Amino acid sequence: GSALDREARNRGNSTYFPDRVVPMLPDRLSGDLCSLHEGVPRACIAVAMQINAKGEKIGHKFTRALMKSPASLHYEEVQDAIDGQPNERTAPLLDDVLKPLYAAYESLTKARAARQPLDLDLPERQIVLDDKGHVTSVAFKDRLDAHKLIEEFMVLANVAAAETLIQKKQPLLFRVHEEPNPEKLDALRETAGTAGLTLAKGQVLKTAHLNRLLHDAAGTDYAEQINMATLRSMTQAYYGPQNFGHFGLALKAYAHFTSPIRRYADLIVHRALVSAHGWGKDGLTLEDMGALEETGKHISDTERRSMVAERDTTDRYLAAFLSDRIGAELTGRI
């Protein structure tokens, strides 16, 4: 209810540009007091999760905690350590932390394969700028196992948050992704047909059916087209107090929990967990609970606003990057 909170809600989320971040919370919080720094104790809400060999979550528990991070590691150096090239920072953590973490991730990939979330292959562009703000290169970001591992654990933590709050009958904001509408699926079938591929008709659509189409297109000239067409056939995800599941992730209940300093939805879920566990007076207020529908709509809008701004900025940087190549011949796809 403070001015700080009102402004965070107003912004809805942090926005990421190639040269800067426009944060949801002031940098003193988002870049320092609420960020993990090596060797510094930080207040957090922690979730301990147990998974079995098949990667199924068999238990979890939320606690308020102080966390002291033993090392701030980059994705690349963690991956290098696992691939047999540890450095002086990763070597001491290799056997007790990194290898068990990767073993747990291996289990989760089995559960993921069984669940079949939508498996789009759309590489993310990375724009590299020099000190003067000029584009020096445009490349596609590498997707390492280190990235996928963090992503998979974050998804599981988000599921745990949704499940706990449902069980404790605590109002919250879900991350909702509804099934594609029939018209968009017909358009996707048509696109697939022109590429000599098929998308099964006359049955309840599951992500597994879409994954089969994506798999069939992989490695062909149509791969990018089919991935884009599949993405365009999807409905937009949004935040709301009613649980309609998450189609793309093939999950019954999903809530954003892992980024409370950069998404207001996660902040709501943190407060809901405080209320649900009776941890103190900093939980969801009655006003918060009464405004969940409105808050969900507002932060869904701010998320789209950020996406448009980020895309627009990327396009401008790409145009600037290509501006001195007028007259050059390049390969392209229409």
C-alpha positions as CSV (number, residue, x, y, z in Angstrom):
1,G,0.0,0.0,0.0
2,S,3.0,2.3,0.1
3,A,4.1,4.7,-2.7
4,L,6.8,2.1,-3.6
5,D,4.2,-0.6,-3.9
6,R,1.8,1.5,-5.9
7,E,4.6,2.4,-8.4
8,A,5.7,-1.3,-8.6
9,R,2.1,-2.3,-9.4
10,N,1.9,0.5,-11.9
11,R,5.0,-0.7,-13.8
12,G,3.8,-4.3,-13.4
13,N,7.2,-5.8,-14.3
14,S,10.8,-4.9,-15.2
15,T,11.5,-4.3,-18.9
16,Y,14.7,-5.4,-20.6
17,F,16.4,-3.5,-23.4
18,P,19.8,-4.3,-25.0
19,D,21.4,-1.4,-23.2
20,R,19.4,-1.1,-20.0
21,V,16.8,-2.4,-17.7
22,V,13.8,-0.4,-16.6
23,P,13.2,-2.0,-13.2
24,M,9.9,-2.6,-11.5
25,L,11.5,-1.8,-8.1
26,P,14.3,0.8,-7.5
27,D,17.8,-0.5,-8.2
28,R,18.6,-0.2,-4.5
29,L,16.2,-3.1,-4.0
30,S,16.2,-5.0,-7.3
31,G,19.9,-4.7,-7.9
32,D,21.1,-5.0,-4.3
33,L,19.0,-5.6,-1.2
34,C,16.6,-8.2,-2.9
35,S,19.3,-9.7,-5.2
36,L,21.5,-12.6,-4.3
37,H,25.2,-11.6,-3.9
38,E,28.0,-13.9,-3.2
39,G,28.6,-14.5,0.5
40,V,25.9,-12.0,1.6
41,P,22.9,-13.2,3.7
42,R,19.6,-12.3,2.0
43,A,16.0,-12.8,3.2
44,C,14.0,-15.0,1.0
45,I,11.1,-17.4,0.7
46,A,12.7,-20.8,0.0
47,V,11.0,-24.0,-1.3
48,A,12.5,-27.4,-0.6
49,M,11.3,-29.9,-3.2
50,Q,11.6,-33.7,-3.3
51,I,11.5,-35.5,-6.6
52,N,11.7,-39.2,-7.4
53,A,13.8,-40.9,-10.0
54,K,11.1,-40.4,-12.6
55,G,11.3,-36.6,-12.0
56,E,7.9,-36.5,-10.3
57,K,7.6,-34.0,-7.4
58,I,6.7,-36.1,-4.3
59,G,6.8,-33.4,-1.7
60,H,7.6,-29.7,-1.1
61,K,7.7,-27.2,1.8
62,F,7.9,-23.4,1.9
63,T,9.9,-21.6,4.5
64,R,11.0,-18.1,5.3
65,A,14.8,-18.2,5.3
66,L,18.1,-16.4,5.1
67,M,20.2,-17.5,2.2
68,K,23.9,-17.0,1.7
69,S,25.0,-17.8,-1.9
70,P,28.4,-19.5,-1.9
71,A,29.2,-18.3,-5.4
72,S,27.7,-16.2,-8.2
73,L,28.3,-18.3,-11.2
74,H,27.6,-17.7,-15.0
75,Y,25.7,-20.3,-16.9
76,E,28.7,-20.9,-19.2
77,E,31.2,-21.6,-16.4
78,V,28.7,-24.0,-14.8
79,Q,28.2,-25.9,-18.1
80,D,32.0,-25.9,-18.6
81,A,32.5,-27.5,-15.2
82,I,30.0,-30.2,-15.9
83,D,31.6,-30.8,-19.3
84,G,35.0,-31.4,-17.6
85,Q,36.5,-28.0,-17.5
86,P,36.0,-26.6,-14.0
87,N,37.7,-23.4,-12.9
88,E,38.8,-22.3,-9.5
89,R,35.3,-21.1,-8.7
90,T,33.4,-24.1,-9.8
91,A,35.8,-26.9,-8.8
92,P,35.0,-26.8,-5.1
93,L,31.3,-27.0,-5.8
94,L,31.4,-29.7,-8.5
95,D,30.9,-32.9,-6.5
96,D,28.6,-31.7,-3.7
97,V,26.4,-29.1,-5.6
98,L,26.7,-29.1,-9.4
99,K,26.7,-32.8,-10.1
100,P,23.7,-33.6,-7.8
101,L,21.9,-30.6,-9.3
102,Y,22.4,-31.9,-12.9
103,A,21.4,-35.4,-11.7
104,A,18.1,-34.0,-10.4
105,Y,17.6,-32.1,-13.7
106,E,18.1,-35.4,-15.6
107,S,15.2,-36.8,-13.6
108,L,13.1,-33.8,-14.4
109,T,13.7,-34.2,-18.1
110,K,12.1,-37.7,-17.9
111,A,8.9,-36.1,-16.3
112,R,9.0,-33.4,-18.9
113,A,9.2,-36.0,-21.7
114,A,6.1,-37.7,-20.3
115,R,4.2,-34.5,-19.7
116,Q,5.1,-33.1,-23.2
117,P,5.0,-29.3,-22.7
118,L,5.0,-27.4,-26.0
119,D,8.6,-27.6,-27.4
120,L,9.0,-24.6,-29.7
121,D,12.4,-24.0,-31.2
122,L,12.6,-20.2,-31.6
123,P,16.2,-18.9,-30.8
124,E,16.4,-15.6,-29.0
125,R,18.4,-12.8,-30.6
126,Q,21.2,-11.3,-28.6
127,I,22.3,-7.7,-29.5
128,V,25.8,-6.8,-28.3
129,L,26.5,-3.1,-28.0
130,D,29.9,-1.2,-27.6
131,D,30.5,1.5,-25.0
132,K,29.0,4.1,-27.3
133,G,25.8,2.2,-27.8
134,H,26.5,1.0,-31.3
135,V,25.6,-2.5,-32.3
136,T,28.7,-4.7,-32.7
137,S,27.0,-8.0,-33.4
138,V,23.7,-9.7,-33.5
139,A,23.7,-13.4,-32.7
140,F,21.4,-16.1,-31.4
141,K,21.8,-16.9,-27.7
142,D,23.1,-20.4,-26.8
143,R,20.7,-22.6,-25.0
144,L,22.8,-24.6,-22.6
145,D,21.7,-27.4,-20.3
146,A,22.6,-24.9,-17.5
147,H,19.9,-22.6,-18.8
148,K,17.3,-25.4,-19.1
149,L,18.2,-26.7,-15.6
150,I,17.3,-23.4,-13.9
151,E,14.2,-23.1,-16.1
152,E,13.0,-26.5,-15.1
153,F,13.5,-26.0,-11.4
154,M,11.8,-22.6,-11.6
155,V,8.8,-24.2,-13.3
156,L,8.6,-26.8,-10.5
157,A,8.9,-24.1,-7.8
158,N,6.0,-22.2,-9.5
159,V,3.9,-25.3,-9.5
160,A,4.7,-25.9,-5.8
161,A,3.5,-22.3,-5.0
162,A,0.2,-22.8,-6.9
163,E,-0.4,-26.2,-5.3
164,T,0.3,-24.9,-1.7
165,L,-2.0,-21.9,-2.1
166,I,-4.8,-24.0,-3.7
167,Q,-4.5,-26.5,-0.8
168,K,-4.6,-23.7,1.8
169,K,-7.6,-22.0,0.0
170,Q,-5.6,-18.8,-0.3
171,P,-6.6,-16.3,-3.1
172,L,-3.7,-15.8,-5.6
173,L,-2.9,-14.8,-9.2
174,F,-2.5,-17.8,-11.5
175,R,-0.4,-17.7,-14.7
176,V,-3.1,-18.9,-17.1
177,H,-2.6,-20.2,-20.7
178,E,-5.8,-21.4,-22.3
179,E,-6.1,-23.8,-25.3
180,P,-5.8,-22.3,-28.8
181,N,-9.1,-21.4,-30.5
182,P,-10.4,-23.6,-33.4
183,E,-10.0,-20.9,-36.1
184,K,-6.3,-20.5,-35.3
185,L,-5.7,-24.2,-35.3
186,D,-7.4,-24.5,-38.7
187,A,-4.9,-21.8,-40.0
188,L,-2.1,-23.8,-38.5
189,R,-3.3,-27.0,-40.2
190,E,-3.4,-25.1,-43.5
191,T,0.2,-23.9,-43.0
192,A,1.3,-27.4,-42.1
193,G,-0.5,-28.7,-45.2
194,T,1.4,-26.4,-47.5
195,A,4.6,-27.8,-46.0
196,G,3.4,-31.4,-46.6
197,L,2.8,-32.0,-42.9
198,T,-0.3,-32.8,-41.0
199,L,-1.8,-31.8,-37.6
200,A,-4.3,-34.4,-36.4
201,K,-8.0,-33.3,-36.4
202,G,-11.1,-34.4,-34.6
203,Q,-9.7,-35.0,-31.2
204,V,-9.0,-33.0,-28.0
205,L,-5.8,-31.1,-28.9
206,K,-2.8,-31.8,-26.6
207,T,0.6,-30.3,-26.7
208,A,1.9,-33.7,-27.7
209,H,0.1,-33.4,-31.1
210,L,1.7,-30.0,-31.7
211,N,5.1,-31.4,-30.7
212,R,4.7,-34.2,-33.3
213,L,4.2,-31.5,-35.9
214,L,7.2,-29.5,-34.7
215,H,9.3,-32.7,-34.6
216,D,8.3,-33.6,-38.2
217,A,9.2,-30.1,-39.4
218,A,12.6,-30.1,-37.6
219,G,15.6,-30.1,-39.9
220,T,13.5,-29.2,-43.0
221,D,13.3,-25.8,-44.8
222,Y,9.9,-25.3,-43.1
223,A,11.1,-25.7,-39.5
224,E,11.2,-21.9,-38.7
225,Q,7.8,-21.3,-40.5
226,I,6.1,-24.1,-38.6
227,N,7.5,-23.0,-35.3
228,M,6.3,-19.4,-35.9
229,A,2.9,-20.6,-37.1
230,T,2.5,-22.8,-34.0
231,L,3.5,-19.8,-31.8
232,R,0.9,-17.6,-33.5
233,S,-1.8,-20.2,-33.1
234,M,-1.4,-20.0,-29.3
235,T,-3.6,-17.7,-27.0
236,Q,-1.7,-15.2,-25.0
237,A,-0.9,-16.1,-21.4
238,Y,-2.3,-13.8,-18.7
239,Y,-2.6,-13.4,-14.9
240,G,-6.0,-14.1,-13.2
241,P,-7.5,-15.3,-9.9
242,Q,-9.2,-18.3,-11.6
243,N,-7.3,-21.4,-12.4
244,F,-7.8,-22.5,-16.0
245,G,-4.4,-24.3,-16.2
246,H,-1.4,-23.7,-18.4
247,F,-1.8,-25.3,-21.9
248,G,1.7,-24.6,-23.2
249,L,3.4,-26.1,-20.1
250,A,0.8,-28.9,-19.9
251,L,0.2,-28.1,-16.2
252,K,-3.0,-28.1,-14.2
253,A,-2.0,-25.3,-11.9
254,Y,0.7,-22.7,-12.4
255,A,1.6,-19.4,-10.6
256,H,4.6,-17.1,-11.0
257,F,6.7,-17.2,-7.8
258,T,10.4,-17.1,-8.7
259,S,10.9,-13.4,-9.7
260,P,9.3,-11.1,-7.0
261,I,11.7,-8.3,-7.8
262,R,10.9,-8.1,-11.5
263,R,7.2,-9.2,-11.7
264,Y,4.4,-7.9,-9.6
265,A,2.5,-11.2,-10.0
266,D,5.3,-13.0,-8.1
267,L,5.1,-10.4,-5.4
268,I,1.4,-11.1,-5.0
269,V,2.2,-14.9,-4.7
270,H,4.9,-14.2,-2.1
271,R,2.4,-12.2,0.0
272,A,-0.2,-15.0,-0.5
273,L,2.3,-17.5,0.9
274,V,3.0,-15.2,3.9
275,S,-0.7,-15.1,4.6
276,A,-1.3,-18.8,4.0
277,H,1.4,-19.8,6.4
278,G,0.7,-17.1,9.0
279,W,4.3,-15.9,8.8
280,G,3.6,-12.2,9.7
281,K,1.7,-9.1,8.9
282,D,3.2,-8.5,5.4
283,G,0.9,-10.9,3.6
284,L,-2.0,-10.1,1.2
285,T,-4.3,-7.3,2.5
286,L,-8.1,-7.5,2.1
287,E,-7.7,-4.7,-0.5
288,D,-5.1,-6.9,-2.4
289,M,-7.5,-9.8,-2.4
290,G,-10.5,-7.8,-3.5
291,A,-8.5,-6.3,-6.4
292,L,-7.0,-9.5,-7.8
293,E,-9.1,-9.6,-11.0
294,E,-8.2,-5.9,-11.7
295,T,-4.5,-6.4,-10.8
296,G,-4.3,-9.5,-13.0
297,K,-5.7,-7.6,-16.0
298,H,-3.4,-4.6,-15.3
299,I,-0.2,-6.5,-15.1
300,S,-1.1,-8.7,-18.1
301,D,-1.4,-5.4,-20.0
302,T,1.9,-4.1,-18.7
303,E,3.6,-7.3,-19.7
304,R,2.3,-6.9,-23.2
305,R,3.4,-3.3,-23.2
306,S,7.0,-4.4,-22.2
307,M,7.0,-7.1,-24.9
308,V,6.1,-4.6,-27.6
309,A,8.7,-2.1,-26.4
310,E,11.4,-4.7,-26.2
311,R,10.5,-6.0,-29.7
312,D,10.4,-2.5,-31.1
313,T,13.8,-1.6,-29.6
314,T,15.3,-4.8,-31.0
315,D,13.9,-4.0,-34.5
316,R,15.4,-0.4,-34.3
317,Y,18.8,-1.8,-33.3
318,L,18.7,-4.3,-36.1
319,A,17.8,-1.6,-38.6
320,A,20.7,0.5,-37.3
321,F,23.0,-2.5,-37.6
322,L,22.0,-3.1,-41.3
323,S,21.9,0.6,-42.3
324,D,25.5,0.6,-43.5
325,R,24.9,-2.6,-45.5
326,I,22.6,-1.0,-48.1
327,G,23.3,-2.6,-51.5
328,A,24.7,-5.8,-49.9
329,E,23.3,-9.1,-50.9
330,L,22.2,-11.4,-48.1
331,T,20.3,-14.7,-48.0
332,G,16.9,-14.4,-46.5
333,R,13.5,-16.1,-46.2
334,I,10.1,-14.7,-47.1
